[in-house]
Amino acid sequence: MLKKQKEQLSSLMDDEKCETAFIDAVLSQPELQQCWRRYHVARDVMQGRSEVNCLNLDISDKVAQLIKTEDILDQPLTENVAVPALSRLIWLKTKDVFAKLGQVGLAACVTLGIIGVVQYNSNSSNNNDIPVLNTMPVGVNLAPVGGTNPTNNYEPQHDTISNQQYDKIRLLVQDYELQRRLNFQ
């Protein structure tokens, strides 16, 4: 019956015709009066005509009634809750500890591996003193660039057949050394 009365109350708010007996029922029943107030507050808030201080709805009585009528028998009893065995709890805790130790151990191994590679590379470069990308062949003297004599920069050096052959051999040896170092290290 209350649902039908709320529908009639809503139609009354929408300016639809209503029986006078229903208006008398609204005046005599406090539940319908509270519903009337809530409907007006909701309409005013939705239309933006409400002030903040008019939203003082008291729902404590309704909550208290719901708590009183709540069925306590539907809730599970604490006696029915199964407590896991002590050995199971110990096993779960031990498994967690070993998992964390395994993660820490793996991180330590990776860190030591990286440090070892860096240390090995720094030791091997100190022992060899020949950089990997050094293109100078070992035991070959360099000829001056551009065909100039380092003692006299203004006089071009005369190229002979032996100097040209020497330059070609020097370039071939230099290329060979570069290829060897790139492919074998």
C-alpha positions in Angstrom: 0.0 0.0 0.0 2.9 2.4 0.8 4.3 2.0 -2.7 0.9 3.1 -4.3 0.7 6.0 -1.9 4.3 7.1 -2.8 3.3 7.0 -6.5 0.2 9.1 -5.7 2.5 11.5 -3.8 4.8 11.8 -6.8 1.9 12.5 -9.1 0.6 15.2 -6.6 4.0 16.9 -6.8 3.7 16.9 -10.6 0.5 18.9 -10.3 -1.8 16.0 -11.3 -5.2 15.7 -9.9 -5.5 13.8 -6.7 -8.4 12.7 -4.4 -9.0 14.7 -1.2 -8.9 11.5 0.8 -5.3 11.0 -0.2 -4.4 14.5 0.9 -6.0 13.8 4.3 -3.9 10.6 4.5 -0.7 12.6 3.8 -1.7 15.0 6.6 -2.3 12.2 9.1 0.6 9.8 8.3 4.1 11.0 9.3 5.8 8.5 6.9 4.1 10.2 3.9 5.0 13.6 5.3 8.7 12.6 5.5 8.5 11.2 2.0 6.9 14.5 0.8 9.8 16.4 2.3 12.4 14.1 0.8 10.8 14.4 -2.7 10.8 18.2 -2.5 14.4 18.3 -1.3 15.5 15.9 -4.1 13.6 18.0 -6.7 15.1 21.3 -5.4 18.6 19.8 -5.4 18.2 18.5 -9.0 16.9 21.8 -10.2 19.6 23.7 -8.3 17.2 25.7 -6.2 18.2 24.2 -2.8 20.5 25.7 -0.2 23.1 23.6 1.6 21.4 24.0 5.1 18.1 22.4 3.9 19.8 19.0 3.5 19.6 18.0 7.1 18.0 14.6 6.7 17.8 12.5 9.9 18.2 8.8 9.0 19.2 7.6 12.5 15.7 6.3 13.3 15.6 4.3 10.1 19.1 2.9 10.6 18.2 1.9 14.2 15.0 0.1 13.0 17.0 -1.8 10.4 19.6 -2.9 13.0 16.8 -4.1 15.3 15.1 -6.1 12.5 18.4 -7.5 11.2 18.4 -11.3 11.4 21.3 -12.4 13.5 20.7 -16.1 12.8 21.7 -15.7 9.2 25.3 -14.7 10.1 27.9 -17.5 10.4 28.9 -18.5 13.8 32.5 -18.2 14.9 32.5 -21.8 15.9 32.0 -22.9 12.3 35.1 -21.2 11.1 37.9 -23.7 10.5 41.3 -22.7 11.9 44.2 -24.1 9.8 46.5 -26.6 11.5 49.7 -25.3 13.0 51.8 -27.4 10.7 50.1 -25.8 7.7 50.7 -22.3 9.1 54.4 -23.1 9.7 54.8 -24.5 6.2 53.2 -21.4 4.6 55.4 -19.1 6.6 58.5 -21.2 5.7 57.6 -21.2 2.1 57.3 -17.4 2.1 60.7 -17.0 3.8 62.4 -19.3 1.2 60.7 -17.5 -1.7 62.1 -14.1 -0.4 65.5 -15.6 0.2 65.5 -17.0 -3.3 64.7 -13.6 -4.8 67.5 -11.9 -2.8 70.0 -14.7 -3.8 69.1 -14.3 -7.5 69.5 -10.5 -7.3 72.9 -11.0 -5.6 74.1 -13.5 -8.3 73.1 -11.1 -11.1 74.9 -8.2 -9.3 78.1 -10.3 -8.8 77.9 -11.4 -12.5 77.8 -7.8 -13.7 80.6 -6.7 -11.4 82.7 -9.7 -12.6 82.2 -8.8 -16.2 83.1 -5.2 -15.6 86.2 -6.2 -13.6 87.3 -8.7 -16.2 86.9 -6.1 -19.0 88.9 -3.5 -17.0 91.7 -6.0 -16.3 91.9 -7.2 -19.9 92.2 -3.7 -21.2 95.0 -2.9 -18.7 97.0 -6.0 -19.7 96.7 -5.6 -23.5 97.2 -1.8 -23.8 96.0 -2.1 -27.4 92.5 -0.7 -27.8 90.0 -2.8 -29.7 89.4 -0.1 -32.4 93.0 1.0 -32.8 93.6 0.8 -36.6 97.3 1.3 -36.4 99.2 -1.9 -37.2 101.8 -2.9 -34.7 105.4 -2.2 -35.8 104.5 0.1 -38.7 105.6 3.7 -38.8 103.1 6.3 -40.0 103.7 8.4 -43.1 102.7 12.1 -42.8 99.2 12.9 -43.9 98.7 14.8 -47.2 102.2 14.0 -48.5 103.9 16.8 -46.5 107.1 16.5 -44.7 106.8 17.2 -41.0 110.0 19.1 -40.9 109.1 21.3 -43.8 105.4 21.9 -44.1 105.7 24.2 -47.2 107.5 21.7 -49.5 105.5 18.8 -50.9 107.3 15.5 -50.7 107.9 13.9 -54.1 106.1 10.6 -54.4 108.1 7.8 -55.8 106.9 4.3 -56.7 108.3 2.9 -53.5 106.4 5.5 -51.4 103.1 4.7 -53.2 103.6 1.0 -52.7 104.5 1.6 -49.1 101.2 3.5 -48.6 99.1 0.8 -50.2 100.7 -1.9 -48.1 100.3 0.3 -45.0 96.5 0.7 -45.8 96.1 -3.0 -46.4 97.8 -3.9 -43.1 95.8 -1.3 -41.3 92.5 -2.7 -42.7 93.6 -6.2 -41.9 94.3 -5.3 -38.2 90.9 -3.5 -37.9 89.1 -6.5 -39.3 90.9 -8.9 -37.1 90.2 -6.9 -34.0 86.5 -6.5 -34.8 85.9 -10.2 -35.7 87.9 -11.9 -33.0 87.1 -9.8 -29.9 
